[in-house]
Amino acid sequence: MAHGLFTKLSGSTKAHLLAAKMRSLWDGIGVDYITTDCEAAMIKLGRLLEYGKELDDLGPALEKFGTKHNGCVGHRLDKMHGAVHDHPALKPLLGKLAHISTFLHKSSQANDYVKDTSKVAGGNAWTSIKAMVATRWWSLFDHLASFLENKETFVYLRDAPANSKSHLIPPDVHLLSDMDWFDIECIKDVVGPFKQAQQKLEGSKYITGSMVIPMLEEIRENLRSARMHYSVEQSPLGSAVVDAVIEAFNVRFGDGTEICVLKEGPARQPRGYTQEQVVATCLDARNVPSPPGIPPSQQPQAWALVRSLIVDHVHKERGGKPEVHLEGQSSTDEPDDWLSKAAAAAAAAASEAGTGNQEESAESIADREIKLWRMRAVPLGSGLCPLLEWKSAVKVCPWLGSLARRVLAIPATSAAPERLFSSSGNTMTKKRTRLTCDNLEELVFLHETWPVVREWEANKRVRMDEKAEEAVDLTNE
């Protein structure tokens, strides 16, 4: 059983103090996996989990629970932002954009003049230039996109003859050249996939580790396409930035040739994907029939990893003799077509064995259940929970289901607990300092669960209306 726990670590990052905080996580429950961001304290925490078995005070707990560390993918992507924002060749262009944006925000007269010019320029209606946060992909993308939306206006101001209000744009506000606009378009195309990935990883439902590899490998393909599209002759700046981003991406996530292998990169940061992310990608019903992001040439290696973990799990839990009960599973028990076929295949395999599954080896169990799971051809909807899917699939793949429920419970990012911390801060304000801890916990719980309750009530009303309509139809008949 995988346990989840949200906690906020703050204060000193000394190893012995972090070790004490880690021990508190194991009081009463076992924590299988910890997902943290990439700040200094979290990196040390991950290293303690990796090497803590050598410590007297942490070793017994780590041996008992086998806790592992997974970094927040959102923070790992944010750390790459410097490859664009701090690129020396790009700083002059970003400086121009920042100067124009700051000037228009400060000078109301110049801003009104630019808005009036947009009506004459014949392009899109004027939209405000969005400010840029230096550490977020979405902020840089929106900043560049807002300039491109007003391109016709800026080009008109640059090329139009002087008039009575031209002095409102001083000479030091350098309007952009045609090459600048081409470079902006190039950088926007490079940044766009990162923004889309962060939006999905931090805002979508059921963000599990199974989404990491497909999304990041999609980014890799987009970067390769951008590199082919923007040549050095077309845009020296754009091609240089693309090369820098590809290099930074490869440093953090590997070059894509060994997706199933996790290595150590600079500053002891992980390079690549954890084995839990690989296994989760294979066992997420949203990713069938072929795990996205994992090339066909590397999929045998990924399934071999799944097989090895099942074998280890069987040996650990059952000593190689699992108790699997498939009686009563038939095509009439479940409407799901794959589930009925898998149940029939599993029952046939059990009957051929004669004595049931008691004498079946761990390797045979792993091969059989992986084969049954890979029979599934129809993917689960993107808005549905893969863990709920395994509640029924576990009937025919019990050992695989046990592994799936562990790895699919690991969040890909720390966005969910960060939102909880924000909700707590908005609830416990300086005007409500007399709130008890129990009341604060209940208020935050209600804040998070009430939308789910409302959705459940709406679905219940729909079902009741459907039953009422069916009853009326039967009465009329």
C-alpha positions as CSV (number, residue, x, y, z in Angstrom):
1,M,0.0,0.0,0.0
2,A,1.4,3.3,-1.0
3,H,1.0,6.2,1.4
4,G,0.9,9.9,0.5
5,L,1.8,12.8,2.8
6,F,2.1,16.5,2.2
7,T,4.7,18.3,4.4
8,K,6.6,21.6,4.1
9,L,10.2,21.5,5.2
10,S,11.7,24.8,6.2
11,G,14.5,26.2,8.2
12,S,18.0,24.7,8.3
13,T,19.3,22.4,5.6
14,K,21.9,20.7,7.8
15,A,21.9,16.9,7.3
16,H,21.2,15.9,10.9
17,L,18.2,18.2,11.1
18,L,16.8,17.0,7.8
19,A,17.3,13.4,9.0
20,A,15.2,14.2,12.1
21,K,12.5,15.6,9.9
22,M,12.6,12.5,7.8
23,R,12.2,10.3,10.8
24,S,9.0,12.1,11.7
25,L,7.6,11.1,8.3
26,W,7.8,7.4,9.4
27,D,6.0,7.9,12.7
28,G,2.9,5.8,12.4
29,I,3.0,5.1,8.6
30,G,5.5,4.1,6.0
31,V,6.3,6.5,3.2
32,D,7.1,4.7,0.0
33,Y,8.1,7.7,-2.2
34,I,8.8,11.3,-1.6
35,T,8.4,13.9,-4.4
36,T,10.3,17.1,-3.7
37,D,11.3,20.2,-5.6
38,C,14.9,21.0,-6.5
39,E,15.8,23.5,-3.9
40,A,18.9,23.0,-1.7
41,A,17.1,21.3,1.2
42,M,15.2,19.0,-1.1
43,I,18.4,17.9,-2.9
44,K,20.0,17.1,0.4
45,L,16.8,15.2,1.4
46,G,17.0,13.2,-1.7
47,R,20.7,12.3,-1.1
48,L,19.9,11.2,2.4
49,L,17.3,8.9,1.1
50,E,19.8,7.5,-1.4
51,Y,22.7,7.1,1.0
52,G,20.9,7.1,4.4
53,K,21.1,3.3,4.8
54,E,24.7,3.9,5.9
55,L,23.6,6.0,8.8
56,D,22.8,4.5,12.1
57,D,19.7,6.6,12.8
58,L,18.1,6.4,9.3
59,G,19.3,3.0,8.1
60,P,16.7,0.8,9.9
61,A,13.7,3.0,8.7
62,L,15.0,3.0,5.1
63,E,15.5,-0.8,5.2
64,K,12.0,-1.2,6.6
65,F,10.0,1.1,4.2
66,G,12.4,1.3,1.2
67,T,11.5,5.0,0.7
68,K,12.7,6.4,-2.6
69,H,13.0,10.0,-3.8
70,N,11.5,11.5,-7.0
71,G,12.3,15.1,-8.0
72,C,9.6,17.5,-9.1
73,V,9.6,17.7,-12.9
74,G,8.2,21.2,-12.9
75,H,11.1,22.5,-10.9
76,R,13.6,20.6,-13.1
77,L,12.0,22.3,-16.2
78,D,12.2,25.7,-14.4
79,K,15.9,25.2,-13.8
80,M,16.4,25.0,-17.6
81,H,14.9,28.4,-18.1
82,G,18.3,30.0,-17.7
83,A,19.4,28.4,-20.9
84,V,17.1,30.9,-22.7
85,H,16.8,33.9,-20.4
86,D,20.5,34.1,-19.5
87,H,21.8,33.3,-23.0
88,P,24.4,36.0,-23.8
89,A,23.3,36.3,-27.4
90,L,19.6,36.7,-26.4
91,K,20.1,39.3,-23.7
92,P,20.2,42.3,-26.0
93,L,16.9,41.4,-27.6
94,L,15.3,40.7,-24.2
95,G,16.7,44.0,-23.0
96,K,15.0,45.8,-25.9
97,L,11.7,44.1,-25.1
98,A,12.0,44.9,-21.4
99,H,12.8,48.5,-22.1
100,I,9.8,49.0,-24.4
101,S,7.5,47.2,-21.9
102,T,8.7,49.2,-18.9
103,F,8.4,52.5,-20.9
104,L,4.9,51.9,-22.0
105,H,3.8,50.9,-18.5
106,K,5.3,54.0,-17.0
107,S,4.2,56.6,-19.6
108,S,0.5,56.8,-19.9
109,Q,0.7,59.3,-22.8
110,A,2.9,57.1,-24.8
111,N,0.7,54.1,-24.0
112,D,-2.4,56.0,-25.2
113,Y,-0.6,57.1,-28.4
114,V,0.4,53.5,-29.2
115,K,-3.2,52.3,-28.6
116,D,-4.5,55.0,-31.0
117,T,-1.9,54.0,-33.6
118,S,-3.0,50.3,-33.4
119,K,-6.4,51.5,-34.8
120,V,-4.7,53.1,-37.8
121,A,-2.1,50.2,-38.3
122,G,-4.9,47.9,-39.3
123,G,-3.7,44.9,-37.3
124,N,-5.1,43.3,-34.2
125,A,-6.6,45.4,-31.5
126,W,-3.9,46.5,-29.0
127,T,-3.3,44.2,-26.1
128,S,-1.2,45.0,-23.1
129,I,2.4,43.9,-23.0
130,K,2.7,41.2,-20.3
131,A,5.5,41.4,-17.8
132,M,8.1,38.6,-17.7
133,V,9.1,36.6,-14.6
134,A,12.6,35.4,-15.1
135,T,12.1,31.9,-13.8
136,R,9.0,30.7,-15.6
137,W,8.5,29.4,-19.1
138,W,4.9,30.5,-19.4
139,S,5.8,34.0,-18.4
140,L,8.5,34.3,-21.1
141,F,6.1,32.8,-23.7
142,D,3.3,35.2,-22.8
143,H,5.7,38.1,-22.9
144,L,6.9,37.2,-26.4
145,A,3.4,36.4,-27.6
146,S,2.0,39.8,-26.5
147,F,4.7,41.5,-28.6
148,L,3.8,39.4,-31.6
149,E,0.1,40.2,-31.2
150,N,1.0,43.9,-31.5
151,K,3.6,43.5,-34.3
152,E,1.6,45.5,-36.9
153,T,1.4,48.4,-34.5
154,F,5.1,48.4,-33.7
155,V,6.1,48.1,-37.3
156,Y,3.8,51.0,-38.2
157,L,5.4,53.2,-35.5
158,R,8.8,52.3,-36.8
159,D,8.1,53.0,-40.5
160,A,5.5,55.7,-40.4
161,P,6.5,59.3,-41.0
162,A,6.9,61.6,-38.0
163,N,3.9,63.4,-36.7
164,S,2.9,65.7,-33.8
165,K,3.0,62.8,-31.3
166,S,6.1,61.0,-32.4
167,H,8.1,62.7,-29.7
168,L,6.3,60.6,-27.1
169,I,8.5,57.6,-28.2
170,P,12.0,58.8,-27.4
171,P,15.0,57.7,-29.4
172,D,16.4,55.5,-26.7
173,V,13.3,53.2,-27.1
174,H,14.6,51.2,-30.0
175,L,11.8,49.8,-32.1
176,L,12.4,46.3,-33.3
177,S,13.9,45.4,-36.7
178,D,12.5,42.7,-39.1
179,M,15.3,40.3,-37.9
180,D,14.3,41.0,-34.3
181,W,10.7,40.0,-35.1
182,F,11.9,36.8,-36.7
183,D,14.0,35.9,-33.7
184,I,11.1,36.6,-31.4
185,E,9.0,34.1,-33.4
186,C,11.8,31.6,-33.2
187,I,12.2,31.9,-29.4
188,K,8.5,31.7,-28.9
189,D,8.4,28.4,-30.8
190,V,11.2,27.0,-28.7
191,V,9.5,28.1,-25.4
192,G,6.0,27.1,-26.3
193,P,6.3,23.3,-25.7
194,F,7.8,24.0,-22.2
195,K,4.8,26.2,-21.3
196,Q,2.3,23.6,-22.5
197,A,4.1,20.8,-20.6
198,Q,4.1,22.9,-17.4
199,Q,0.4,23.8,-17.8
200,K,-0.4,20.1,-18.1
201,L,1.9,19.0,-15.3
202,E,0.7,21.6,-12.8
203,G,-2.9,22.1,-13.8
204,S,-4.4,18.9,-15.2
205,K,-6.1,16.1,-13.3
206,Y,-4.4,12.9,-12.2
207,I,-0.8,14.1,-12.7
208,T,1.2,11.0,-12.2
209,G,4.8,10.0,-13.1
210,S,3.4,8.3,-16.2
211,M,3.0,11.7,-17.9
212,V,6.6,12.7,-17.5
213,I,8.3,10.7,-20.2
214,P,5.6,11.3,-22.9
215,M,5.6,15.1,-22.3
216,L,9.3,15.5,-22.1
217,E,10.0,13.4,-25.1
218,E,7.5,15.5,-27.0
219,I,9.5,18.5,-26.0
220,R,12.6,16.8,-27.3
221,E,11.0,16.2,-30.7
222,N,9.8,19.8,-30.9
223,L,13.3,21.1,-30.1
224,R,14.7,18.9,-32.9
225,S,12.1,20.2,-35.3
226,A,12.9,23.8,-34.3
227,R,16.6,23.1,-34.9
228,M,15.9,21.9,-38.4
229,H,13.5,24.8,-39.1
230,Y,15.7,27.7,-37.9
231,S,19.1,27.4,-39.6
232,V,22.1,29.5,-38.8
233,E,21.7,31.4,-42.0
234,Q,18.1,32.3,-41.3
235,S,18.5,33.2,-37.6
236,P,21.9,33.0,-36.0
237,L,20.4,34.0,-32.7
238,G,17.5,31.6,-32.9
239,S,19.7,28.6,-33.8
240,A,22.2,29.4,-31.0
241,V,19.4,29.5,-28.4
242,V,17.9,26.3,-29.7
243,D,21.3,24.6,-29.4
244,A,21.7,25.9,-25.8
245,V,18.2,24.6,-24.8
246,I,18.9,21.2,-26.4
247,E,22.2,20.9,-24.5
248,A,20.5,21.9,-21.2
249,F,17.7,19.5,-21.9
250,N,20.1,16.6,-22.6
251,V,22.0,17.4,-19.4
252,R,18.9,17.0,-17.3
253,F,17.0,14.3,-19.1
254,G,19.6,12.5,-21.3
255,D,19.9,12.4,-25.0
256,G,17.0,10.0,-25.5
257,T,19.1,7.0,-26.4
258,E,18.8,5.3,-22.9
259,I,15.4,6.3,-21.5
260,C,15.3,3.4,-19.1
261,V,18.7,4.3,-17.5
262,L,19.0,7.0,-14.8
263,K,22.5,8.5,-14.6
264,E,24.0,11.3,-12.5
265,G,24.6,14.6,-14.2
266,P,26.5,17.8,-13.1
267,A,26.1,18.9,-9.5
268,R,24.9,15.4,-8.7
269,Q,21.6,16.1,-10.3
270,P,19.7,13.2,-11.8
271,R,20.0,12.8,-15.6
272,G,17.2,10.9,-17.2
273,Y,14.1,9.3,-15.7
274,T,13.6,7.2,-12.6
275,Q,12.6,3.5,-12.9
276,E,9.2,4.4,-11.3
277,Q,8.5,6.9,-14.1
278,V,9.3,4.3,-16.7
279,V,7.2,1.6,-15.1
280,A,4.3,4.1,-14.6
281,T,4.4,5.0,-18.3
282,C,4.0,1.3,-19.2
283,L,1.2,0.6,-16.6
284,D,-1.0,3.7,-17.2
285,A,-4.2,2.8,-19.0
286,R,-4.0,6.2,-20.7
287,N,-0.8,5.1,-22.5
288,V,-1.9,1.9,-24.2
289,P,-1.4,0.1,-26.5
290,S,2.2,1.4,-26.8
291,P,3.9,3.6,-24.1
292,P,4.3,7.0,-25.6
293,G,7.7,8.7,-25.3
294,I,9.5,5.4,-25.2
295,P,10.9,4.5,-28.7
296,P,10.0,1.0,-30.0
297,S,13.6,-0.1,-29.8
298,Q,13.7,0.6,-26.0
299,Q,10.3,-0.7,-25.1
300,P,11.6,-4.3,-24.5
301,Q,14.0,-2.8,-22.0
302,A,11.1,-1.0,-20.3
303,W,9.0,-4.1,-20.0
304,A,12.0,-6.0,-18.8
305,L,12.2,-3.5,-16.0
306,V,8.5,-4.0,-15.2
307,R,9.1,-7.7,-15.1
308,S,12.0,-7.5,-12.8
309,L,10.0,-5.4,-10.3
310,I,7.1,-7.8,-10.4
311,V,9.5,-10.8,-9.7
312,D,11.1,-9.0,-6.8
313,H,7.7,-8.1,-5.4
314,V,6.4,-11.6,-5.7
315,H,9.5,-13.0,-4.0
316,K,9.3,-10.4,-1.2
317,E,5.6,-10.8,-0.5
318,R,4.8,-14.4,-1.2
319,G,8.2,-16.1,-1.4
320,G,7.5,-17.0,-5.0
321,K,4.1,-18.7,-4.3
322,P,1.4,-16.1,-4.9
323,E,-2.3,-16.7,-3.9
324,V,-4.2,-15.6,-7.0
325,H,-7.9,-16.3,-7.1
326,L,-9.6,-15.9,-10.5
327,E,-12.7,-17.9,-9.8
328,G,-15.9,-16.1,-10.7
329,Q,-14.3,-13.8,-13.2
330,S,-16.3,-14.0,-16.5
331,S,-17.3,-11.8,-19.4
332,T,-20.6,-11.2,-17.7
333,D,-19.0,-9.8,-14.5
334,E,-17.5,-6.7,-16.2
335,P,-18.7,-4.8,-19.2
336,D,-15.1,-3.9,-20.2
337,D,-14.2,-5.9,-23.3
338,W,-10.5,-6.1,-22.4
339,L,-11.2,-7.2,-18.9
340,S,-13.4,-10.0,-19.9
341,K,-11.0,-11.3,-22.5
342,A,-8.1,-11.0,-20.0
343,A,-10.1,-12.8,-17.4
344,A,-10.9,-15.6,-19.8
345,A,-7.3,-15.9,-20.9
346,A,-6.1,-16.0,-17.3
347,A,-8.7,-18.6,-16.3
348,A,-7.6,-20.8,-19.3
349,A,-4.0,-20.5,-18.3
350,A,-4.9,-21.5,-14.7
351,S,-6.9,-24.5,-15.9
352,E,-4.0,-25.7,-18.1
353,A,-1.7,-25.6,-15.1
354,G,-4.0,-28.1,-13.5
355,T,-3.0,-27.4,-9.9
356,G,-3.7,-23.7,-10.1
357,N,-1.2,-20.9,-9.6
358,Q,0.3,-22.1,-6.3
359,E,3.3,-23.7,-7.9
360,E,3.8,-21.0,-10.5
361,S,7.1,-19.3,-10.5
362,A,7.5,-15.5,-10.0
363,E,8.9,-15.2,-13.5
364,S,6.0,-17.0,-15.0
365,I,3.6,-14.8,-13.1
366,A,5.3,-11.7,-14.4
367,D,5.3,-12.9,-18.0
368,R,1.6,-13.9,-17.8
369,E,0.3,-10.7,-16.3
370,I,2.4,-8.5,-18.6
371,K,1.0,-10.4,-21.6
372,L,-2.6,-9.9,-20.3
373,W,-2.1,-6.2,-19.7
374,R,-0.6,-5.7,-23.2
375,M,-3.7,-7.2,-24.7
376,R,-5.5,-3.9,-23.9
377,A,-5.9,-1.9,-27.1
378,V,-8.3,1.0,-26.2
379,P,-6.7,3.7,-24.0
380,L,-8.4,5.3,-21.0
381,G,-9.8,8.8,-21.5
382,S,-7.3,11.5,-20.6
383,G,-9.6,13.0,-17.9
384,L,-10.1,9.7,-16.1
385,C,-8.0,8.4,-13.1
386,P,-5.7,5.5,-14.0
387,L,-5.7,4.3,-10.4
388,L,-9.5,3.7,-10.5
389,E,-9.0,1.7,-13.7
390,W,-6.7,-0.7,-11.8
391,K,-9.4,-1.4,-9.2
392,S,-11.0,-3.6,-11.8
393,A,-7.9,-4.6,-13.7
394,V,-6.3,-6.0,-10.5
395,K,-8.8,-8.9,-10.7
396,V,-6.9,-10.5,-13.6
397,C,-3.4,-8.9,-13.0
398,P,-3.1,-8.9,-9.2
399,W,0.7,-8.6,-8.9
400,L,0.9,-6.1,-11.8
401,G,-1.9,-4.1,-10.2
402,S,-0.1,-4.0,-6.9
403,L,2.9,-2.5,-8.6
404,A,0.8,-0.1,-10.7
405,R,-1.0,1.3,-7.7
406,R,2.4,2.1,-6.1
407,V,4.0,3.8,-9.0
408,L,0.9,5.6,-10.3
409,A,0.3,7.1,-6.8
410,I,3.6,9.1,-7.2
411,P,2.9,12.7,-8.3
412,A,4.9,14.1,-11.1
413,T,5.2,17.6,-9.5
414,S,4.9,19.2,-6.1
415,A,2.2,21.6,-7.5
416,A,-0.6,19.9,-5.5
417,P,1.0,20.3,-2.1
418,E,2.1,23.8,-3.0
419,R,-1.5,24.7,-3.7
420,L,-2.5,23.3,-0.4
421,F,0.1,25.4,1.4
422,S,-1.2,28.5,-0.5
423,S,-4.8,27.6,0.6
424,S,-3.6,27.2,4.2
425,G,-2.0,30.6,4.0
426,N,-5.1,32.2,2.6
427,T,-7.2,30.6,5.4
428,M,-4.9,31.4,8.3
429,T,-4.5,35.1,7.9
430,K,-3.4,37.7,10.5
431,K,-7.1,38.4,11.2
432,R,-7.8,34.7,12.0
433,T,-4.9,33.8,14.2
434,R,-7.2,32.1,16.8
435,L,-8.0,29.3,14.5
436,T,-7.0,26.0,16.0
437,C,-5.0,23.5,14.0
438,D,-7.9,21.1,13.8
439,N,-10.3,23.8,12.4
440,L,-7.6,24.9,9.9
441,E,-7.2,21.4,8.7
442,E,-10.9,20.9,8.3
443,L,-11.4,24.2,6.5
444,V,-8.6,23.4,4.0
445,F,-10.0,19.9,3.6
446,L,-13.4,21.3,2.7
447,H,-11.9,23.8,0.4
448,E,-10.2,21.1,-1.6
449,T,-13.0,18.5,-1.5
450,W,-16.1,20.7,-2.0
451,P,-15.7,20.9,-5.8
452,V,-15.6,17.1,-5.9
453,V,-18.7,16.9,-3.8
454,R,-20.5,19.4,-6.1
455,E,-19.5,17.3,-9.1
456,W,-20.7,14.1,-7.5
457,E,-24.1,15.8,-6.6
458,A,-24.4,17.0,-10.2
459,N,-23.7,13.5,-11.6
460,K,-26.2,12.0,-9.1
461,R,-28.9,14.3,-10.3
462,V,-28.2,13.4,-13.9
463,R,-28.4,9.7,-13.0
464,M,-31.7,10.2,-11.2
465,D,-33.1,12.1,-14.1
466,E,-32.1,9.3,-16.5
467,K,-33.8,6.7,-14.3
468,A,-36.9,8.8,-14.1
469,E,-37.0,9.1,-17.9
470,E,-36.6,5.3,-18.2
471,A,-39.4,4.8,-15.7
472,V,-41.7,7.1,-17.7
473,D,-40.8,5.2,-20.9
474,L,-41.6,1.9,-19.3
475,T,-44.9,3.2,-18.0
476,N,-45.9,4.5,-21.5
477,E,-45.1,1.2,-23.0
